Amino acid sequence: MTTDHNRRRTGLRAAAAVSLLAGSLAVGIPSAQADPGPNGRATLEGTAPEWTGAAADAGATAASTQVSARVYLSGRDAQGLTTYAAAVSDPASASYGKYLTPQQAEDRFGVSPQQVQAVTAWLTSSGLTVTGDGRHYLSVTGDAAAVQKAFATPLHDYRKDGRTFHAPAHAASTPRELADAVLTVTGLDNAPHRAKPKDTLPGPGAGFRNAGPFSTYYGSNTADTLPDAYGAKIPYAVHGYTGTQLRAAYGAGKYTGKGVTVAITDAYASPTMAADAAAYAKRNGDQAYRKGQYTEVVPSSYNSVEDCDASGWYGEESLDVEAVHALAPDANIVYVAGASCNDPDLLDALNKIVDSRLADIVSNSWGDIEANETSDTAAAYDRTFKLGAVEGIGFYFSSGDDGDEVANTGKKQVDTPANSAWVTAVGGTSLAVGKGDRYQFETGWGTQKAVLSADGKSWTDFPGTYTGGAGGGTSSTVKQPFYQRGVVPDSLAKANGPARMRTIPDIAAVADPNTGFLVGQTQSWPDGTVSYDEYRIGGTSLAAPVIAGVQALAQQARHFPIGFANPGIYARYDSPLYHDVTDRPLGADRELAVARVDFVNTVDAADGLRTSVRSLGKDSSLHAVRGYDDVTGVGTPAPGYVASYGNPFH
């Protein structure tokens, strides 16, 4: 998957619980599994990318062109896996919480030796070389001629985004007798399939500092010398919230995440992460890490270091680790690094967590736009998410940082993997925590920026241009999952046509960089020194680990894994357990904004300062309204949310 590195990427009503309907389960995933095809073949739907077509066709790919691919295997009882993953996650199901161990999941739904043997024989007989017999897939290499023989589709060259890539001329297929063994094949096209962090992170190669002045809490420091905005003086942006403020805002109470393990996935691994996390906790009043509380699982080697801007992921990792610990100071944290930002390596990281059940909760702050998603890759991800669900593992993904994506891509769309029916998509808010750590309000995160005029008397082109906001909207590929029925209004679910589709996000937390989190990271500075420093940051890359931390608290209250959380999250809809976030929390006529001062060169005042006003609650065409919305989902956790998981109903 490919994304822009700078993307900015509401109490309890029992009647809202939706039961699992036997025989009519609609969990809503794009399927790449084999369907009947001609000539004794089973078609692997979705294996021909949408960007192929006659207009882009540049002719047949040279027969000698080398291809590396993965043939993902369906495992035993693929439909049974889907059904059980939904049932074990649904509070209204008799199977709720009856999780399997990794070995039980492997025995019941894993790949059988017979499947491996049969698929291997087919691939090798076609002239492909099997280079790895992983637990979930077979890695293969060979030339385009062997690919055509194996998958019954020629490869053609296609023009895309000013470059030329090869891809199947039509959907790949397998022999019909292997239809139950092969889930899909990925890698037959060589267009980039990679992810990048989903927020506004500065790379450690170029240090970053906030200038100030700041507010220590929302509204503590009014910008009296700056022009009015919306007819009033406005506060300076906060210096960056800390764990104490966020725990208070989201009702942590006495819970600390004790006994829960949170995994974090990103690409690569910061060599200073453990030291940075310890320094951050000490400087900001968080509980010190006990021995062994933070661990890492890293691959034997890395790849695509330059293509993926490896060091650019270090700040993402710092944010994720420090935010989880700030919210859930007793939870164990295991960082699982991908060998690159490419889909296969990120999938491997996720599969490591599932195969060995390394964690209860998995926070993921990366992704791509849905237009770049292919059904083959989506199917591979979804199988991993479903295997996690049957083991009691929940996956949380940032919803994106460019609102409806129109400004970023020219097309209204959602992000992936957040669009999966098997993950919790986390949207974003602007958060006001006041004096004494009191929750004041939240808006849907969406920002417009206007800079101070040269004479300092007005804001230029106020309210200015759109700079980012929480991702959300309606999927074009994923059907509405059962847990959204009766909650998501048809005006959203049917936004793309007559069929009800998956709508994101599911839940939300603070994301606005102007009301963001203080993070600590070792960085490189213009004078050649390397040292630790702290800065304010945001994005739904912040919201995801914050919600992961809150869910760790909730699991502690429950004394049992929450697993795939969405059915439980929607069962609590329309209750005091959520802050029902809107764009105008202080009244329909009350606009909100903050003042912000930044270093022009990002590190010091040598090249001057830039002052701007940031208007809040303006997320492209998306709106946070009463009830479910496509900016904040059901809302943000309120006092009582965490403790509600200790009730018998849950």
C-alpha positions in Angstrom: 0.0 0.0 0.0 1.1 3.5 -0.7 0.1 6.6 1.3 1.4 10.2 1.7 3.8 10.2 4.6 2.3 13.5 5.8 -1.3 12.3 5.9 -3.3 13.4 8.9 -4.0 10.1 8.7 -21.0 8.5 23.1 -25.0 4.7 29.0 -26.0 1.4 28.0 -29.1 0.4 26.0 -29.6 -3.4 25.9 -32.0 -3.0 22.9 -29.0 -1.8 20.9 -27.4 -5.2 21.1 -27.7 -7.0 17.8 -27.8 -10.7 17.8 -26.0 -13.1 15.4 -28.6 -14.4 12.9 -27.9 -18.1 12.1 -27.9 -18.8 8.4 -27.9 -15.1 7.4 -24.6 -13.8 8.7 -23.4 -10.7 6.9 -20.1 -9.7 8.3 -19.1 -7.7 5.2 -15.7 -8.5 3.8 -14.5 -8.3 0.2 -14.0 -11.9 -0.8 -11.1 -13.1 -2.9 -12.0 -16.8 -2.4 -12.4 -19.1 -5.3 -15.6 -18.9 -7.3 -16.6 -21.3 -10.1 -14.9 -20.5 -13.4 -14.7 -21.9 -16.9 -12.5 -24.8 -18.1 -12.3 -26.6 -14.8 -10.9 -23.5 -13.0 -11.9 -21.7 -9.8 -11.6 -17.9 -10.2 -9.8 -15.9 -7.5 -11.9 -12.8 -7.4 -10.2 -9.5 -7.0 -6.8 -10.6 -8.2 -6.9 -8.3 -11.2 -6.4 -4.7 -9.9 -9.0 -2.1 -10.7 -6.4 0.1 -12.3 -5.9 -2.4 -15.2 -8.0 -1.9 -18.3 -7.8 -1.4 -22.0 -7.0 2.3 -21.8 -3.9 1.6 -19.6 -2.8 -1.6 -21.4 0.7 -1.3 -22.8 0.9 -4.9 -24.1 2.0 -8.3 -22.9 4.7 -8.5 -20.2 7.9 -10.2 -21.4 7.7 -14.0 -20.7 11.0 -13.9 -18.9 10.0 -11.2 -16.4 10.5 -12.5 -12.9 7.7 -12.5 -10.4 7.5 -13.1 -6.7 4.1 -13.9 -5.2 2.3 -15.4 -2.2 -0.4 -18.0 -2.5 -2.5 -17.6 0.7 -4.2 -20.8 1.9 -7.8 -21.0 3.1 -7.2 -23.5 5.9 -9.8 -25.9 7.2 -13.4 -24.7 7.2 -13.0 -21.1 6.0 -16.7 -20.4 6.3 -16.7 -21.9 9.8 -13.9 -19.5 10.8 -16.0 -16.5 9.7 -19.1 -17.7 11.6 -17.2 -18.6 14.8 -15.3 -15.3 14.7 -18.6 -13.4 14.7 -20.3 -15.6 17.3 -17.4 -15.5 19.8 -17.4 -11.7 19.6 -21.1 -11.0 19.9 -22.5 -10.3 23.4 -25.8 -11.6 22.2 -24.4 -15.0 21.2 -24.3 -18.1 23.3 -20.7 -18.6 22.1 -19.6 -15.1 23.3 -16.2 -15.2 24.9 -15.6 -18.9 24.2 -12.2 -18.3 22.7 -9.8 -20.8 21.3 -6.1 -21.2 22.1 -3.7 -20.8 19.2 -3.3 -24.5 19.0 -7.1 -25.1 19.0 -7.5 -22.4 16.3 -4.7 -24.1 14.3 -6.3 -27.5 14.6 -9.8 -26.3 13.7 -9.1 -23.6 11.1 -5.4 -23.9 10.2 -3.8 -25.0 7.0 -3.6 -28.8 6.7 -0.6 -30.7 5.4 -2.7 -32.0 2.6 -3.5 -28.5 1.4 0.2 -27.6 1.4 1.1 -30.7 -0.5 -1.6 -30.3 -3.1 -1.0 -26.6 -3.7 2.8 -27.1 -3.8 2.4 -29.9 -6.4 0.3 -27.7 -8.6 2.6 -24.7 -8.4 5.8 -26.7 -9.1 4.2 -28.5 -12.0 3.5 -25.1 -13.6 7.2 -24.2 -13.4 7.1 -22.0 -10.3 9.5 -22.5 -7.4 8.1 -22.7 -3.9 10.6 -20.7 -1.7 8.7 -20.8 1.6 6.0 -22.9 3.1 4.8 -20.5 5.8 1.9 -21.2 8.1 -0.5 -19.0 6.1 0.9 -19.0 2.6 3.4 -20.4 0.1 6.0 -18.0 -1.3 6.7 -18.6 -5.0 9.0 -17.2 -7.7 9.1 -17.7 -11.4 8.8 -16.0 -14.8 5.7 -14.6 -16.3 5.3 -17.6 -18.5 5.0 -19.9 -15.5 2.6 -17.5 -13.8 0.3 -17.7 -16.8 0.5 -21.5 -16.8 -0.3 -21.7 -13.1 -3.0 -19.0 -12.8 -4.4 -19.1 -16.3 -4.0 -15.4 -16.9 -1.3 -13.6 -18.9 0.5 -10.6 -17.4 0.3 -7.3 -19.2 2.1 -4.0 -18.6 -0.2 -1.2 -17.5 0.3 2.6 -17.1 -0.5 3.9 -13.6 0.4 7.2 -12.0 3.0 8.0 -14.7 4.8 4.6 -14.3 4.4 1.2 -15.8 3.6 -2.0 -13.8 2.7 -5.5 -14.7 -0.5 -7.1 -13.5 -2.8 -10.0 -14.5 -4.9 -9.3 -17.6 -7.9 -10.8 -15.8 -8.5 -12.5 -12.5 -6.2 -15.4 -11.6 -7.7 -18.9 -11.1 -6.7 -22.3 -9.7 -7.7 -25.8 -10.7 -11.2 -26.4 -9.4 -10.1 -29.2 -7.1 -8.0 -26.7 -5.2 -10.8 -24.2 -4.7 -11.2 -25.0 -1.0 -7.4 -24.8 -0.4 -6.4 -21.5 -2.0 -7.7 -18.2 -0.5 -6.0 -15.9 -2.9 -2.7 -14.9 -4.5 -0.9 -11.6 -4.0 2.1 -10.2 -5.8 1.1 -10.9 -9.3 1.2 -7.1 -9.9 4.3 -5.2 -9.0 2.7 -1.8 -8.1 3.7 -0.5 -4.7 1.8 -2.2 -1.8 3.0 -0.4 1.2 1.8 1.6 4.2 3.2 4.7 5.9 2.4 6.2 9.3 -1.0 7.8 9.6 -0.2 11.2 11.1 2.0 14.3 10.9 5.1 12.9 12.4 8.5 14.7 12.0 11.3 12.4 11.1 14.0 11.9 13.6 16.6 12.9 11.0 15.2 16.4 11.2 14.4 17.4 14.8 11.1 19.1 15.7 10.1 21.4 18.5 7.0 23.4 19.3 7.6 27.1 19.7 4.9 28.4 22.1 3.4 30.2 23.9 1.2 27.4 25.1 -1.8 26.6 27.3 -1.0 24.1 30.0 -4.7 23.0 29.8 -7.3 24.0 27.4 -8.1 27.8 27.7 -5.4 28.5 30.4 -3.6 31.0 28.3 -5.6 33.4 26.1 -4.0 35.0 23.1 -4.9 38.6 24.2 -2.5 40.3 21.8 -3.7 38.5 18.7 -6.7 39.3 16.6 -10.1 37.9 17.5 -11.5 34.9 15.8 -15.2 34.4 15.5 -15.7 37.6 17.5 -13.7 36.6 20.6 -10.2 36.1 21.9 -9.0 32.5 21.6 -6.6 30.4 23.7 -3.2 29.2 22.7 -2.9 25.5 21.7 -2.0 23.2 24.6 1.6 22.3 25.1 0.6 18.6 24.7 -1.7 16.6 26.9 -0.1 13.9 29.2 -1.4 10.6 30.5 -2.9 12.2 33.6 -5.1 14.5 31.5 -6.2 11.8 29.0 -6.9 9.2 31.7 -9.2 11.7 33.4 -10.9 12.7 30.2 -11.7 9.1 29.3 -12.7 7.9 32.7 -9.8 5.6 33.6 -10.6 5.7 37.3 -8.7 3.2 39.3 -8.0 0.9 36.4 -4.4 0.6 35.1 -4.4 -2.2 32.5 -2.9 -4.7 34.9 -2.8 -8.2 33.5 -3.4 -7.1 29.9 -0.9 -7.1 27.0 -1.1 -4.6 24.2 0.8 -5.1 21.0 1.9 -2.3 18.7 2.8 -2.9 15.0 4.7 -0.5 12.8 7.5 -1.0 10.3 11.2 -1.1 11.6 12.2 -0.5 15.2 13.7 2.6 16.8 17.0 1.7 18.5 16.3 4.2 21.3 12.7 3.3 22.0 13.1 1.7 25.4 15.3 4.6 26.6 12.9 7.2 25.2 9.9 5.6 26.8 11.6 5.5 30.2 12.7 9.1 29.9 9.2 10.2 28.8 7.5 8.4 31.7 10.0 10.0 34.2 9.6 13.5 32.9 5.8 13.5 32.6 4.6 11.7 35.8 3.8 8.4 34.3 4.5 5.2 36.2 8.0 3.9 35.6 8.3 0.7 33.5 8.9 -2.4 35.5 11.5 -4.9 34.3 10.1 -6.8 31.2 7.0 -4.7 30.9 8.2 -3.4 27.5 9.5 -6.0 25.0 10.2 -6.1 21.3 9.8 -8.8 18.6 11.8 -7.8 15.5 12.6 -9.7 12.3 16.1 -11.1 11.6 16.6 -8.5 8.8 14.9 -5.5 7.3 14.2 -4.6 3.6 13.1 -1.6 1.5 14.8 0.7 4.1 15.1 3.7 1.7 11.8 3.2 -0.1 9.9 3.1 3.2 11.9 5.9 4.8 12.7 3.6 7.8 13.7 6.3 10.2 10.5 8.1 9.5 8.7 5.3 11.4 10.6 5.9 14.7 8.4 8.8 15.7 5.3 6.7 15.0 6.6 4.0 17.3 7.4 6.5 20.0 3.9 8.0 19.9 2.2 4.6 20.0 4.3 3.1 22.9 4.2 6.2 25.0 0.4 6.8 24.5 -0.5 3.2 25.5 1.6 3.4 28.6 0.2 6.8 29.6 -3.3 5.5 29.4 -2.6 1.9 30.8 0.5 2.2 33.0 0.4 -1.4 34.2 -0.3 -3.1 30.8 2.5 -5.0 29.2 3.5 -3.6 25.8 5.1 -5.8 23.0 6.3 -3.9 20.0 6.2 -6.2 16.9 8.2 -4.7 14.0 7.5 -5.3 10.3 10.5 -6.0 8.2 9.3 -3.2 5.9 6.3 -1.0 5.2 5.1 -3.4 2.5 1.9 -5.4 3.0 3.5 -8.8 3.2 5.8 -7.8 6.0 3.1 -6.0 7.9 0.9 -9.1 7.6 3.8 -11.2 8.9 4.0 -9.0 12.0 0.3 -9.3 12.6 0.4 -13.1 12.1 3.2 -13.4 14.6 0.9 -11.9 17.2 -1.9 -14.3 16.3 0.1 -17.4 15.9 1.7 -17.1 19.4 -1.1 -15.0 21.0 1.4 -12.4 22.0 -1.2 -9.9 23.0 -4.9 -9.2 23.8 -5.1 -5.9 22.0 -3.3 -4.7 18.9 -2.8 -1.0 18.0 -2.0 -0.2 14.4 -1.5 3.4 13.2 -0.9 2.9 9.5 -2.9 2.3 6.3 -3.8 3.4 2.9 -6.8 4.7 0.9 -9.5 2.2 -0.2 -8.8 2.9 -3.9 -5.4 1.3 -3.5 -6.8 -1.8 -1.8 -7.2 -5.1 -3.7 -9.5 -7.9 -2.7 -6.7 -10.4 -2.6 -4.8 -8.4 0.0 -8.0 -7.6 1.9 -8.8 -11.3 2.1 -5.4 -12.1 3.5 -5.7 -9.4 6.2 -9.2 -10.5 7.1 -8.2 -14.1 7.6 -5.6 -12.9 10.2 -8.2 -10.6 11.9 -10.7 -13.5 12.1 -8.1 -15.9 13.5 -7.3 -13.2 16.1 -11.0 -12.9 16.9 -11.5 -16.6 17.7 -8.5 -16.3 20.1 -9.8 -13.2 21.8 -7.5 -10.7 20.2 -8.8 -7.2 19.1 -7.3 -5.1 16.3 -7.5 -1.3 16.3 -6.7 0.8 13.3 -6.4 4.6 12.7 -9.3 5.8 10.4 -7.1 8.2 8.5 -6.1 11.9 8.7 -7.5 13.4 5.5 -11.2 13.5 6.2 -13.2 12.3 3.2 -9.9 12.1 1.2 -11.2 14.5 -1.5 -8.5 17.1 -0.9 -5.8 14.3 -0.8 -7.0 12.1 -3.7 -9.8 13.9 -5.5 -12.2 11.1 -4.6 -14.4 10.6 -1.6 -13.3 7.4 0.1 -12.3 5.7 3.3 -9.1 4.1 4.4 -7.9 0.5 4.8 -7.4 -1.7 6.7 -9.7 0.4 8.9 -12.5 -0.4 6.5 -12.3 -4.1 7.4 -15.4 -5.5 9.1 -13.1 -7.3 11.5 -11.2 -4.4 13.0 -12.1 -1.4 15.2 -11.7 1.8 13.2 -10.7 4.7 15.5 -11.7 8.2 14.5 -10.5 11.5 15.9 -11.5 14.5 18.0 -10.3 17.9 19.2 -10.2 17.6 23.0 -10.6 20.3 25.7 -9.3 19.2 29.1 -9.6 22.0 31.6 -8.2 23.0 34.9 -8.0 20.1 37.4 -8.0 17.7 34.5 -11.7 18.2 34.0 -13.2 17.1 30.7 -14.8 20.2 29.0 -15.8 19.1 25.5 -14.8 17.5 22.3 -15.4 18.3 18.6 -14.9 16.2 15.6 -11.3 16.7 14.5 -11.2 18.8 11.3 -9.0 21.9 11.0 -8.8 25.0 8.9 -5.7 27.2 9.1 -5.2 30.9 8.5 -1.9 32.7 9.2 -1.4 36.1 10.9 -1.3 39.0 8.5 2.0 40.9 8.0 0.7 43.8 10.1 -0.5 41.5 12.9 -4.0 42.9 12.9 -6.0 40.2 11.1 -6.0 36.6 10.0 -5.2 36.2 6.2 -8.1 34.6 4.3 -9.8 33.6 7.6 -10.8 30.8 8.4 -8.2 29.6 5.9 -7.5 26.3 4.2 -8.3 22.7 5.2 -5.3 21.0 6.8 -6.6 17.7 7.9 -9.2 15.8 9.9 -10.4 12.4 11.1 -10.9 9.9 8.3 -14.3 8.5 7.8 -17.2 7.7 5.5 -18.7 4.7 3.7 -16.8 1.8 2.1 -17.3 1.0 -1.5 -16.3 -2.6 -1.1 -17.2 -3.9 2.3 -20.8 -4.7 3.2 -22.4 -3.5 6.4 -21.4 -5.8 9.3 -24.1 -7.2 11.6 -23.0 -5.0 14.5 -23.8 -1.7 12.6 -27.4 -2.7 11.8 -29.8 -0.3 13.4 -27.1 2.1 14.6 -25.6 3.6 11.4 -28.2 5.7 9.7 -29.0 4.8 6.1 -28.0 8.3 5.0 -24.4 7.1 5.7 -24.7 3.3 5.1 -26.2 3.8 1.7 -24.1 6.8 0.7 -22.7 4.9 -2.3 -25.8 3.2 -3.5 -28.8 1.1 -2.4 -26.8 -1.5 -0.5 -25.8 -0.9 3.1 -22.0 -0.8 3.4 -19.4 -0.6 6.2 -19.1 2.9 7.6 -16.2 4.1 9.7 -15.1 5.0 12.3 -16.5 2.9 15.1 -15.2 4.9 18.1 -12.9 7.9 18.5 -10.4 9.7 20.8 -8.2 12.8 20.7 -6.4 13.2 17.4 -6.2 17.0 16.6 -2.5 18.0 16.7 -3.6 21.3 18.1 -5.0 19.5 21.2 -2.6 16.6 20.9 -0.3 14.5 23.0 3.2 15.3 24.3 5.6 12.7 22.9 9.3 12.1 23.6 11.8 11.0 21.0 15.6 11.0 20.3 16.2 13.2 17.3 19.0 14.6 15.2 19.5 18.4 15.3 21.0 20.9 12.8 24.2 21.3 14.8 25.0 17.6 14.4 23.9 16.6 17.9 21.5 13.7 18.7 19.4 14.0 21.9 16.0 13.4 23.4 13.3 16.1 23.3 9.5 16.4 23.4 6.9 17.8 21.1 3.1 17.9 20.7 1.7 15.6 18.0 -1.6 14.2 16.9 -3.4 12.4 14.1 -5.6 9.3 14.3 -2.2 7.7 15.0 -2.7 9.1 18.5 -6.4 8.1 18.7 -5.7 4.4 18.0 -3.2 3.8 20.8 -5.3 5.9 23.2 -8.4 3.7 22.5 -6.1 0.6 22.7 -5.1 1.8 26.2 -8.7 2.5 27.2 -9.6 -1.0 26.1 -6.8 -2.4 28.2 -8.4 -0.8 31.2 -11.8 -2.2 30.2 -10.3 -5.7 29.9 -8.9 -5.4 33.3 -12.4 -4.5 34.6 -13.8 -7.5 32.7 -11.2 -9.9 34.0 -11.4 -11.7 30.6 -10.3 -10.8 27.0 -12.6 -8.4 25.2 -11.4 -9.8 21.8 -12.9 -8.2 18.7 -14.6 -5.2 20.4 -17.1 -3.9 17.8 -20.2 -5.8 18.8 -19.7 -4.7 22.4 -18.9 -1.1 21.4 -22.1 -0.9 19.4 -24.1 -2.6 22.2 -23.2 0.4 24.4 -24.4 2.9 21.8 -26.8 5.7 22.7 -25.9 5.7 26.4 -24.1 7.8 29.0 -21.1 5.6 28.5 -20.0 7.7 25.5 -19.4 11.4 25.0 -21.7 12.1 22.0 -19.3 14.3 20.1 -20.5 17.1 17.8 -18.8 19.8 15.8 -20.5 22.5 17.9 -20.4 21.3 21.5 -20.9 24.7 23.0 -23.9 25.6 20.9 -24.8 25.9 17.2 -23.6 29.4 16.9 -20.4 29.0 18.9 -17.3 28.5 16.6 -14.1 27.2 18.2 -10.5 28.0 17.4 -7.0 28.1 19.0 -3.9 30.1 18.3 -0.6 28.4 17.4 2.9 29.6 17.1 5.5 27.5 15.2 9.2 27.8 14.4 9.6 28.4 10.7 12.6 26.1 10.6 10.9 23.6 13.0 13.6 23.7 15.6 14.3 27.3 16.9 13.6 30.9 16.3 16.6 31.6 14.1 14.5 31.9 11.0 11.5 33.5 12.7 8.1 32.4 13.9 4.8 31.7 12.2 1.5 32.4 14.0 -1.8 31.0 12.8 -5.3 30.4 13.9 -6.7 26.8 13.8 -10.5 26.5 13.5 -11.9 23.3 15.0 -14.8 21.1 13.9 -14.4 21.5 10.2 -13.6 18.1 8.7 -14.0 18.3 4.9 -17.5 17.2 4.0 -17.8 15.0 7.2 -19.7 16.2 10.2 -19.8 15.1 13.9 -23.5 15.2 14.8 -25.7 13.8 17.5 -25.7 10.0 17.4 -23.5 7.9 15.2 -21.5 9.9 12.7 -18.6 9.3 10.3 -16.1 11.4 12.2 -16.4 10.0 15.7 -18.5 6.8 15.3 -20.5 6.1 18.4 -18.4 8.8 20.3 -15.6 8.7 22.8 -15.3 6.8 26.1 -17.0 8.6 29.0 -16.8 7.9 32.8 -18.4 4.6 33.3 -17.4 3.1 30.0 -14.4 1.2 31.4 -16.2 -0.1 34.4 -19.2 -1.2 32.3 -17.1 -4.1 31.1 -17.2 -5.5 34.6 -21.0 -5.8 34.5 -22.6 -9.2 33.9 -24.2 -8.0 30.7 -20.8 -7.6 29.2 
